[in-house]
């Protein structure tokens, strides 16, 4: 059995070699002839899987993408060829939640506030939004939930409207880019809606760049609006609006979901799906493969408070590192993609084990995602 994998997919060889020969290639340069006699194809979003690519795929029976989205897969083409396909929904959700937590704890220290004293709204309560909610709740915050499509589809109660959410002190966007239907999200935050956000509010976008009108956001800041911005995603990636960057408190190149675990989890999810497709047991796990983190254990010597939580969070991941790298390099041509490609290893909170032999009150730290 021959399995072609994107060479930048973490641990693909270690996992998929259970089933046969693994052939790694650059995802951006995979061509039709590469798929001759290939049984399975494992890609990321940089590979467009369509009729042109599959022209010589005489044996291909399975396509997996180690990403949340599947817009790079021609589903009609795959269905017509009776090729099974799968993706990895939620694979990087934990990583995104960690990112938001790290960023807000930076701002809390800089602006001297307690998250528990702020009204916080999470707009888009899917996999990633739910991870942010759980972390903020662990830090004592009361979180408003806003997800109009889910409310309509699932008949949910206790959610707030978009207008209500935008009145919060801290607004976190985890909204997918939807261009059709009743709940389109391109420029969900228009100039008019942005103007109604409080001067001292914090706006975090780690969803999709096009959800905010970036030109309107720039105009708002140039007019003197005091909103604090945390942007991991930008309109027109990989060429963000450079004039906006100096107005952003924390700026990064779409790496919120780029933890080592998040990347590896995507590989593991499609590995498990392929094992199921073959009717075999998935007997390998990323937990057996991931390297030991630089810091893997901390002995607890006090009860949890926001400052202690911040110190532990930033011991594992301090978003200011990525902000500094972004600002240093973004003016160079092609740097946005280059920073993502060469992203430094980053671990999730779960990589740090908290040893609490003295039984301090630290349950909130475990709720944040740290290991026991």
Secondary structure, DSSP 8 states (H G I E B T S, - for coil): -EEEEETTSTTHHHHHTTTSEEEEE-TTT--GGGGTT-SEEEE-TTS-BSTTGGGG-SS--EEEESSS--TTB-HHHHHHTT-EEE--TTTTHHHHHHHHHHHHHHHHHHHT--GGGSEEEEE--SHHHHHHHHHHHHTT-EEEEE-HHHHHHHT--S---HHHHTTSSEEEE------SSTT--TTSB-HHHHHTS-TT-EEEE-S-GGGB-HHHHHHHHHTT---EEEES--TTTTS--HHHHTT-SEE-SS-TT--HHHHHHHHHHHHHHHHHHHT------GGGTS---S--EEE--S---HHHHHHHHHHH--THHHHHHHHHHTTSTTHHHHHHHT------GGGSEEE-TT--S-HHHHHHT-B-
